Amino acid sequence: MEYRKVASLTNSEIKEIFKFVFDVDNAEIISCNKEEDTIICKFEAVWGKDSLIEDTFEISAYGIEDVGNDYPLDREQEEIIEKFLIAKGCHYLQKNNPF
């Protein structure tokens, strides 16, 4: 499989993985840095009865990082994102891989 840049992920692909991992429908790309090959994404969700949370994440070829600090990621969520990146051809291990 040929390496694909993370910055080439579409909004629908981002929505797909955020729906799977976080169970939210309104994830969106707010910034795409082609030079650093990163995407900044955000979502809003209702937490409990009256609490609204909004969080921002940075996706790179190395995985996902919480840059908004409202919704803590657990290791299982991080692994799912890494598997998603591998499936899409965007994981760092696929760069210059001779196999």
OpenMM code with the backbone's topology and positions (N, CA, C; nanometers):
from openmm import Vec3, app, unit

residues = "MET GLU TYR ARG LYS VAL ALA SER LEU THR ASN SER GLU ILE LYS GLU ILE PHE LYS PHE VAL PHE ASP VAL ASP ASN ALA GLU ILE ILE SER CYS ASN LYS GLU GLU ASP THR ILE ILE CYS LYS PHE GLU ALA VAL TRP GLY LYS ASP SER LEU ILE GLU ASP THR PHE GLU ILE SER ALA TYR GLY ILE GLU ASP VAL GLY ASN ASP TYR PRO LEU ASP ARG GLU GLN GLU GLU ILE ILE GLU LYS PHE LEU ILE ALA LYS GLY CYS HIS TYR LEU GLN LYS ASN ASN PRO PHE".split()
positions = [
    Vec3(0.0842, -0.1169, 0.0000),
    Vec3(0.0000, 0.0000, 0.0000),
    Vec3(0.0890, 0.1235, 0.0000),
    Vec3(0.0579, 0.2167, -0.0855),
    Vec3(0.1342, 0.3395, -0.0946),
    Vec3(0.0927, 0.4367, 0.0157),
    Vec3(0.1905, 0.5098, 0.0694),
    Vec3(0.1635, 0.6056, 0.1767),
    Vec3(0.0765, 0.7202, 0.1247),
    Vec3(-0.0175, 0.7597, 0.2068),
    Vec3(-0.1076, 0.8708, 0.1766),
    Vec3(-0.0908, 0.9743, 0.2877),
    Vec3(-0.0827, 1.0989, 0.2520),
    Vec3(-0.0668, 1.2038, 0.3524),
    Vec3(-0.1934, 1.2183, 0.4379),
    Vec3(-0.1732, 1.2431, 0.5652),
    Vec3(-0.2845, 1.2643, 0.6582),
    Vec3(-0.3683, 1.3835, 0.6129),
    Vec3(-0.3011, 1.4855, 0.5627),
    Vec3(-0.3703, 1.6073, 0.5190),
    Vec3(-0.4657, 1.5810, 0.4018),
    Vec3(-0.4566, 1.4636, 0.3411),
    Vec3(-0.5472, 1.4320, 0.2295),
    Vec3(-0.6783, 1.3692, 0.2767),
    Vec3(-0.6906, 1.3408, 0.4069),
    Vec3(-0.8161, 1.2852, 0.4585),
    Vec3(-0.9292, 1.3855, 0.4375),
    Vec3(-1.0430, 1.3358, 0.3981),
    Vec3(-1.1570, 1.4231, 0.3728),
    Vec3(-1.2397, 1.4440, 0.4987),
    Vec3(-1.3248, 1.5432, 0.4938),
    Vec3(-1.4136, 1.5706, 0.6068),
    Vec3(-1.5027, 1.4490, 0.6346),
    Vec3(-1.5478, 1.3805, 0.5314),
    Vec3(-1.6331, 1.2629, 0.5525),
    Vec3(-1.5554, 1.1489, 0.6179),
    Vec3(-1.4280, 1.1328, 0.5854),
    Vec3(-1.3465, 1.0305, 0.6514),
    Vec3(-1.3254, 1.0649, 0.7991),
    Vec3(-1.3042, 1.1927, 0.8275),
    Vec3(-1.2893, 1.2368, 0.9662),
    Vec3(-1.4196, 1.2126, 1.0424),
    Vec3(-1.5326, 1.2470, 0.9821),
    Vec3(-1.6628, 1.2245, 1.0465),
    Vec3(-1.6842, 1.0763, 1.0750),
    Vec3(-1.6435, 0.9918, 0.9816),
    Vec3(-1.6585, 0.8469, 0.9968),
    Vec3(-1.5845, 0.7954, 1.1207),
    Vec3(-1.4592, 0.8349, 1.1392),
    Vec3(-1.3831, 0.7834, 1.2519),
    Vec3(-1.4265, 0.8480, 1.3831),
    Vec3(-1.4630, 0.9755, 1.3806),
    Vec3(-1.5102, 1.0396, 1.5040),
    Vec3(-1.6442, 0.9830, 1.5472),
    Vec3(-1.7281, 0.9469, 1.4529),
    Vec3(-1.8555, 0.8824, 1.4860),
    Vec3(-1.8280, 0.7472, 1.5521),
    Vec3(-1.7332, 0.6740, 1.4996),
    Vec3(-1.7001, 0.5423, 1.5532),
    Vec3(-1.6365, 0.5520, 1.6915),
    Vec3(-1.5404, 0.6419, 1.7092),
    Vec3(-1.4642, 0.6509, 1.8340),
    Vec3(-1.5382, 0.7292, 1.9429),
    Vec3(-1.5969, 0.8435, 1.9048),
    Vec3(-1.6560, 0.9323, 2.0037),
    Vec3(-1.8086, 0.9358, 2.0009),
    Vec3(-1.8691, 0.8682, 1.9034),
    Vec3(-2.0144, 0.8669, 1.8868),
    Vec3(-2.0717, 1.0074, 1.8694),
    Vec3(-2.0065, 1.0872, 1.7846),
    Vec3(-2.0557, 1.2211, 1.7519),
    Vec3(-2.0733, 1.2325, 1.6013),
    Vec3(-2.1724, 1.3099, 1.5617),
    Vec3(-2.2018, 1.3276, 1.4195),
    Vec3(-2.1448, 1.4566, 1.3616),
    Vec3(-2.1010, 1.5459, 1.4466),
    Vec3(-2.0671, 1.6798, 1.3989),
    Vec3(-1.9176, 1.7118, 1.3996),
    Vec3(-1.8327, 1.6134, 1.3830),
    Vec3(-1.6889, 1.6394, 1.3745),
    Vec3(-1.6602, 1.7143, 1.2452),
    Vec3(-1.5648, 1.8044, 1.2521),
    Vec3(-1.5277, 1.8782, 1.1318),
    Vec3(-1.3806, 1.9143, 1.1347),
    Vec3(-1.3240, 1.9267, 1.0155),
    Vec3(-1.1860, 1.9713, 1.0017),
    Vec3(-1.1866, 2.1230, 1.0139),
    Vec3(-1.1046, 2.1762, 1.1048),
    Vec3(-1.0979, 2.3216, 1.1166),
    Vec3(-0.9665, 2.3770, 1.0628),
    Vec3(-0.8677, 2.2895, 1.0478),
    Vec3(-0.7395, 2.3336, 0.9951),
    Vec3(-0.6663, 2.2140, 0.9355),
    Vec3(-0.6053, 2.2365, 0.8221),
    Vec3(-0.5283, 2.1315, 0.7560),
    Vec3(-0.3924, 2.1912, 0.7185),
    Vec3(-0.2861, 2.1390, 0.7779),
    Vec3(-0.1526, 2.1893, 0.7517),
    Vec3(-0.0806, 2.0896, 0.6612),
    Vec3(-0.0724, 2.1236, 0.5336),
    Vec3(-0.0117, 2.0322, 0.4367),
    Vec3(0.1399, 2.0199, 0.4563),
    Vec3(0.2053, 2.1258, 0.5031),
    Vec3(0.3504, 2.1200, 0.5248),
    Vec3(0.3858, 2.0259, 0.6392),
    Vec3(0.3121, 2.0335, 0.7495),
    Vec3(0.3377, 1.9467, 0.8646),
    Vec3(0.2593, 1.8163, 0.8564),
    Vec3(0.1718, 1.8042, 0.7578),
    Vec3(0.0878, 1.6866, 0.7361),
    Vec3(0.0042, 1.6541, 0.8606),
    Vec3(-0.0683, 1.7545, 0.9071),
    Vec3(-0.1560, 1.7380, 1.0225),
    Vec3(-0.2938, 1.7966, 0.9933),
    Vec3(-0.3907, 1.7483, 1.0683),
    Vec3(-0.5272, 1.7997, 1.0597),
    Vec3(-0.5736, 1.8298, 1.2016),
    Vec3(-0.6317, 1.9473, 1.2205),
    Vec3(-0.6946, 1.9833, 1.3474),
    Vec3(-0.8451, 1.9650, 1.3284),
    Vec3(-0.9070, 1.8882, 1.4183),
    Vec3(-1.0504, 1.8579, 1.4099),
    Vec3(-1.1169, 1.8957, 1.5411),
    Vec3(-1.2461, 1.9225, 1.5346),
    Vec3(-1.3193, 1.9504, 1.6578),
    Vec3(-1.4573, 1.8869, 1.6512),
    Vec3(-1.5169, 1.8734, 1.7683),
    Vec3(-1.6553, 1.8299, 1.7769),
    Vec3(-1.7185, 1.8861, 1.9026),
    Vec3(-1.8497, 1.8887, 1.9040),
    Vec3(-1.9275, 1.9248, 2.0223),
    Vec3(-2.0181, 1.8080, 2.0536),
    Vec3(-2.0416, 1.7846, 2.1834),
    Vec3(-2.1291, 1.6749, 2.2229),
    Vec3(-2.1949, 1.7086, 2.3562),
    Vec3(-2.3115, 1.6532, 2.3764),
    Vec3(-2.3805, 1.6686, 2.5037),
    Vec3(-2.3251, 1.5634, 2.5984),
    Vec3(-2.2869, 1.6068, 2.7172),
    Vec3(-2.2303, 1.5183, 2.8177),
    Vec3(-2.3237, 1.5226, 2.9381),
    Vec3(-2.3862, 1.4128, 2.9678),
    Vec3(-2.4826, 1.4116, 3.0777),
    Vec3(-2.6109, 1.4803, 3.0351),
    Vec3(-2.6783, 1.5455, 3.1295),
    Vec3(-2.8055, 1.6096, 3.0975),
    Vec3(-2.7899, 1.7485, 3.0373),
    Vec3(-2.7073, 1.8308, 3.0993),
    Vec3(-2.7004, 1.9704, 3.0570),
    Vec3(-2.5629, 2.0182, 3.0158),
    Vec3(-2.4670, 1.9312, 3.0155),
    Vec3(-2.3294, 1.9727, 2.9910),
    Vec3(-2.2922, 1.9544, 2.8439),
    Vec3(-2.2425, 2.0593, 2.7844),
    Vec3(-2.1958, 2.0547, 2.6467),
    Vec3(-2.0433, 2.0574, 2.6495),
    Vec3(-1.9819, 1.9602, 2.5838),
    Vec3(-1.8358, 1.9618, 2.5743),
    Vec3(-1.7964, 1.9886, 2.4300),
    Vec3(-1.6854, 2.0537, 2.4157),
    Vec3(-1.6275, 2.0807, 2.2841),
    Vec3(-1.4809, 2.0453, 2.2973),
    Vec3(-1.4295, 1.9717, 2.2022),
    Vec3(-1.2893, 1.9350, 2.2105),
    Vec3(-1.2242, 1.9442, 2.0739),
    Vec3(-1.0945, 1.9601, 2.0767),
    Vec3(-1.0153, 1.9747, 1.9555),
    Vec3(-0.9011, 1.8738, 1.9594),
    Vec3(-0.8786, 1.8095, 1.8460),
    Vec3(-0.7752, 1.7073, 1.8355),
    Vec3(-0.6885, 1.7335, 1.7138),
    Vec3(-0.5623, 1.6951, 1.7250),
    Vec3(-0.4713, 1.7021, 1.6112),
    Vec3(-0.4404, 1.5594, 1.5674),
    Vec3(-0.4617, 1.5326, 1.4401),
    Vec3(-0.4308, 1.4016, 1.3830),
    Vec3(-0.3066, 1.4157, 1.2959),
    Vec3(-0.2110, 1.3266, 1.3199),
    Vec3(-0.0896, 1.3230, 1.2389),
    Vec3(-0.0636, 1.1772, 1.2024),
    Vec3(0.0435, 1.1532, 1.1301),
    Vec3(0.0784, 1.0159, 1.0918),
    Vec3(0.1141, 0.9306, 1.2134),
    Vec3(0.1341, 0.9932, 1.3286),
    Vec3(0.1707, 0.9223, 1.4513),
    Vec3(0.0508, 0.8950, 1.5412),
    Vec3(-0.0658, 0.9451, 1.5050),
    Vec3(-0.1852, 0.9199, 1.5844),
    Vec3(-0.2648, 1.0461, 1.6105),
    Vec3(-0.3259, 1.0515, 1.7288),
    Vec3(-0.4133, 1.1626, 1.7652),
    Vec3(-0.3672, 1.2216, 1.8970),
    Vec3(-0.3789, 1.3535, 1.9075),
    Vec3(-0.3425, 1.4233, 2.0310),
    Vec3(-0.4556, 1.5187, 2.0670),
    Vec3(-0.4928, 1.5181, 2.1922),
    Vec3(-0.5969, 1.6075, 2.2420),
    Vec3(-0.5348, 1.7437, 2.2673),
    Vec3(-0.5701, 1.8432, 2.1871),
    Vec3(-0.5160, 1.9780, 2.2052),
    Vec3(-0.6175, 2.0703, 2.2727),
    Vec3(-0.7389, 2.0211, 2.2947),
    Vec3(-0.8412, 2.1009, 2.3603),
    Vec3(-0.8584, 2.0656, 2.5070),
    Vec3(-0.8188, 1.9439, 2.5434),
    Vec3(-0.8195, 1.8951, 2.6811),
    Vec3(-0.9562, 1.8906, 2.7493),
    Vec3(-1.0641, 1.8819, 2.6753),
    Vec3(-1.1961, 1.8700, 2.7363),
    Vec3(-1.2410, 1.7252, 2.7470),
    Vec3(-1.1985, 1.6428, 2.6541),
    Vec3(-1.2404, 1.5031, 2.6500),
    Vec3(-1.1151, 1.4166, 2.6506),
    Vec3(-1.0790, 1.3588, 2.7637),
    Vec3(-0.9546, 1.2813, 2.7688),
    Vec3(-0.9635, 1.1533, 2.6851),
    Vec3(-0.8600, 1.1273, 2.6095),
    Vec3(-0.8517, 1.0062, 2.5286),
    Vec3(-0.7998, 0.8915, 2.6136),
    Vec3(-0.8549, 0.7731, 2.5909),
    Vec3(-0.7962, 0.6558, 2.6553),
    Vec3(-0.7148, 0.5799, 2.5509),
    Vec3(-0.6382, 0.4844, 2.5952),
    Vec3(-0.5483, 0.4106, 2.5052),
    Vec3(-0.6253, 0.3367, 2.3961),
    Vec3(-0.7427, 0.2842, 2.4280),
    Vec3(-0.8225, 0.2130, 2.3280),
    Vec3(-0.8634, 0.3073, 2.2142),
    Vec3(-0.9031, 0.4286, 2.2470),
    Vec3(-0.9399, 0.5258, 2.1436),
    Vec3(-0.8193, 0.5619, 2.0572),
    Vec3(-0.7048, 0.5797, 2.1208),
    Vec3(-0.5834, 0.6096, 2.0456),
    Vec3(-0.5483, 0.4960, 1.9503),
    Vec3(-0.5634, 0.3711, 1.9951),
    Vec3(-0.5352, 0.2552, 1.9100),
    Vec3(-0.6312, 0.2475, 1.7917),
    Vec3(-0.7573, 0.2791, 1.8147),
    Vec3(-0.8549, 0.2774, 1.7052),
    Vec3(-0.8168, 0.3808, 1.5995),
    Vec3(-0.7765, 0.4993, 1.6432),
    Vec3(-0.7333, 0.6024, 1.5489),
    Vec3(-0.6109, 0.5557, 1.4708),
    Vec3(-0.5152, 0.4919, 1.5384),
    Vec3(-0.3977, 0.4402, 1.4684),
    Vec3(-0.4361, 0.3341, 1.3658),
    Vec3(-0.5289, 0.2466, 1.4002),
    Vec3(-0.5758, 0.1451, 1.3052),
    Vec3(-0.6449, 0.2104, 1.1861),
    Vec3(-0.7204, 0.3152, 1.2117),
    Vec3(-0.7851, 0.3918, 1.1045),
    Vec3(-0.6794, 0.4502, 1.0112),
    Vec3(-0.5741, 0.5092, 1.0691),
    Vec3(-0.4673, 0.5673, 0.9871),
    Vec3(-0.3982, 0.4605, 0.9035),
    Vec3(-0.3771, 0.3438, 0.9620),
    Vec3(-0.3168, 0.2329, 0.8867),
    Vec3(-0.4081, 0.1908, 0.7722),
    Vec3(-0.5365, 0.1769, 0.7998),
    Vec3(-0.6320, 0.1348, 0.6973),
    Vec3(-0.6405, 0.2356, 0.5830),
    Vec3(-0.6232, 0.3629, 0.6133),
    Vec3(-0.6303, 0.4683, 0.5114),
    Vec3(-0.4959, 0.4920, 0.4437),
    Vec3(-0.3905, 0.4239, 0.4912),
    Vec3(-0.2580, 0.4400, 0.4316),
    Vec3(-0.1831, 0.5614, 0.4825),
    Vec3(-0.2268, 0.6178, 0.5961),
    Vec3(-0.1706, 0.7431, 0.6480),
    Vec3(-0.0785, 0.7263, 0.7679),
    Vec3(-0.0488, 0.6060, 0.8103),
    Vec3(0.0325, 0.5846, 0.9299),
    Vec3(0.1807, 0.5982, 0.8959),
    Vec3(0.2587, 0.6509, 0.9908),
    Vec3(0.4005, 0.6756, 0.9657),
    Vec3(0.4792, 0.5494, 0.9275),
    Vec3(0.4348, 0.4315, 0.9734),
    Vec3(0.5056, 0.3074, 0.9397),
    Vec3(0.4932, 0.2716, 0.7919),
    Vec3(0.4005, 0.3341, 0.7223),
    Vec3(0.3830, 0.3056, 0.5806),
    Vec3(0.4703, 0.3925, 0.4909),
    Vec3(0.5342, 0.4945, 0.5488),
    Vec3(0.6237, 0.5802, 0.4715),
    Vec3(0.7489, 0.5009, 0.4342),
    Vec3(0.7859, 0.5054, 0.3109),
    Vec3(0.9093, 0.4428, 0.2624),
    Vec3(0.9234, 0.2975, 0.3056),
    Vec3(0.8121, 0.2260, 0.3118),
    Vec3(0.8145, 0.0862, 0.3527),
    Vec3(0.8396, -0.0007, 0.2289),
    Vec3(0.9509, -0.0740, 0.2242),
    Vec3(0.9817, -0.1540, 0.1070),
    Vec3(0.8981, -0.2810, 0.0946),
    Vec3(0.8170, -0.3113, 0.1949),
    Vec3(0.7405, -0.4346, 0.1929),
    Vec3(0.6025, -0.4059, 0.1522),
] * unit.nanometer
topology = app.Topology()
chain = topology.addChain("A")
for resn in residues:
    res = topology.addResidue(resn, chain)
    for name in ("N", "CA", "C"):
        topology.addAtom(name, app.Element.getBySymbol(name[0]), res)
